[in-house]
């Protein structure tokens, strides 16, 4: 008899139930000292689940090596009815061979509609991420893809190899890429993002490319590619510690103007070299994006002063659809004048109901006074303010 849903948090429980068939299985074995042998046993049982349509496998922070990854890949390749698959293999000992085998195994699952693959904090390198990319070359029904390959010693060539595979997934409506803490640099960012040129149906796009030294030119290339995604409604861009200056943010702002359907925008550019000039330009762009209802701006550790935050506030006051605002600008050069202008701007945001503000490590002397001011804006039903 086929059972619909089953959750396992012990390996032995799953093995004892393997003779049953399930439509949906969640196996959570994080931090369990799971090695190749244990994963082999799990894989042997899993390959008999030929009716399964949804599988979530969590084996984060264990002792899985290439052999374990290969056994798992072999088992998954036999689960031909899978429609939705989520695997977390982060923080193990998987290298390029293991990653390539996973890619090869997943490439057989041609019915997949949704894939979430997390393999961060391993050491798969350029060859591994290129081999892993083969998993995305043969999935005509795939519409949702999340890939986490952060902290894996990936360079420019790896980004190019991954991009070539991603470019074949032209039906994607949601793509989340997490490739932070590698070394892809400017050229790698350009290579990686070129895949978006074929994503005309993309609605939701998230990318975390921080700690990769992509510099302003890399951000410019990412920005220019957004114009190929006319249906984009949600954009999340994280690019901290990347040596980005005003030119990079201005280029991003110029490209965002073309994303007229954006409703949710999140930009994380902390610890770069951004100043009042590009913040002003960004604000002017936001005014033109009249569909935005949720905005997150994280700009800490940049060269932003009262003037920059004041200009941004003037623009926010004209964002007529804005309902949710999260603004972080810790450790800049913002004083009381900037905070006052921000308060004045928020008074004119007639639909704003959720507001989160972090301005710690600035030059604000009367913090409590301004906290009390913000709290008096009645229409804001949820707010968190940290100025100290």
C-alpha positions, 0 to 999 in steps of 0.5 A, a space after each residue: 500500500 502506498 502511504 502519502 507522507 512520512 518523516 524520519 529523523 533516524 536512519 534505522 526508522 527509515 530502513 525498517 520502513 523501506 518495504 513500504 512505498 511513499 509519495 512523500 518522504 522527509 529524512 532529516 539526519 543532520 549532525 548525526 556522524 553519518 558516513 559513506 557506509 550509513 549513506 550507502 544503506 540509506 541509498 540502497 533503501 531509497 532506490 526502491 521508492 519508485 513511486 516517490 514524488 517528493 523527497 527532502 533529504 537533510 544530511 548536513 554536517 556529517 562525514 560523507 565523502 565521494 563514495 557516499 555521494 556516488 551511492 546516493 546519486 545512483 539511488 536517486 537516478 532510479 527515482 524516476 517519478 520525482 517531481 520535487 527534490 531537496 537535498 542538503 549535503 553541505 559541510 561534508 567531505 565531498 570533492 569534485 568526483 562526488 559532485 560530478 556523480 551527483 550531477 550525473 545521477 540527477 540528470 536522469 530525473 527528467 520529470 523534476 519540476 523543483 530542485 533544491 541542492 545545497 552542497 556548500 562548505 565542501 571542496 568541489 572546485 571548478 570541475 565539481 561545479 561544472 559536473 554538478 551543472 550537468 544535472 540541469 541540462 536535461 530537465 525540460 519541466 524544471 521551473 524552480 531551482 535553488 543551488 547553494 555552492 558557497 565556499 567550494 574553491 570555485 574560480 572563473 572556469 567553474 562559474 563558466 561551466 555552471 553557466 553553460 548548464 544553467 542557460 539550458 533551463 529556459 523555463 525557470 520561473 524561480 532561480 536562487 543561486 548562492 555562490 558566496 565565499 568563492 573566487 570567481 571575480 569579475 569575469 566569473 560573475 559575467 560568465 555566471 550571469 550570462 545564463 539569465 539572457 535566456 530566462 524570459 519567464 523568470 519571476 523570482 531571482 535571488 543571488 548571493 555572490 558576496 566575498 568574490 571580489 567581483 568589483 564594480 564591473 562584475 556588478 555592472 554585468 549582472 545588472 545589464 543582464 536583468 533587462 532580459 528578464 521582463 517578467 521579474 517580480 522579486 529580486 534579491 541581490 547580495 554582494 557584500 565585500 566585493 570592492 564595489 564603488 559608486 559606478 557599480 551601484 549606479 549601473 545597477 540602478 540604471 538597469 533596475 529601471 527596466 524591471 517595471 514589474 518588480 514588487 519585492 526588491 532586496 539589495 545587500 551591498 554592505 562593506 563596499 565603497 558606496 557613497 552618497 552619489 550612488 545612493 541618491 541615484 538608487 533613490 531616484 530609480 526606486 521612485 520609478 519602480 511604482 509597483 514595489 511594495 517590499 524593499 530591503 536595503 542593507 548598506 552598512 560599512 559604506 561612505 554614506 552621510 546625512 546627505 545620502 540618507 536624506 536624498 534616499 528619504 526624499 525618494 522613499 516618500 514618493 514610493 506610493 505602494 511601499 508597505 514593507 521597508 527594512 533599512 540597514 546602514 550601520 557604521 556609516 557617517 549618518 547623524 541626526 539630520 539624516 535620521 530626521 529626514 528619514 522620519 519626514 520621508 516615512 511620514 509621507 509613505 501612506 501605505 507603510 505598515 512594517 518598518 525595520 531600521 538599523 543605524 548603529 555605529 553612526 553619529 546619532 546623539 539623541 537615539 531615544 528621542 528618534 526611536 520615540 518619534 518613529 514609534 508615533 507613526 500610527 499606521 506602522 503596526 510592526 517596527 524594530 528600530 536600533 540606533 544605539 
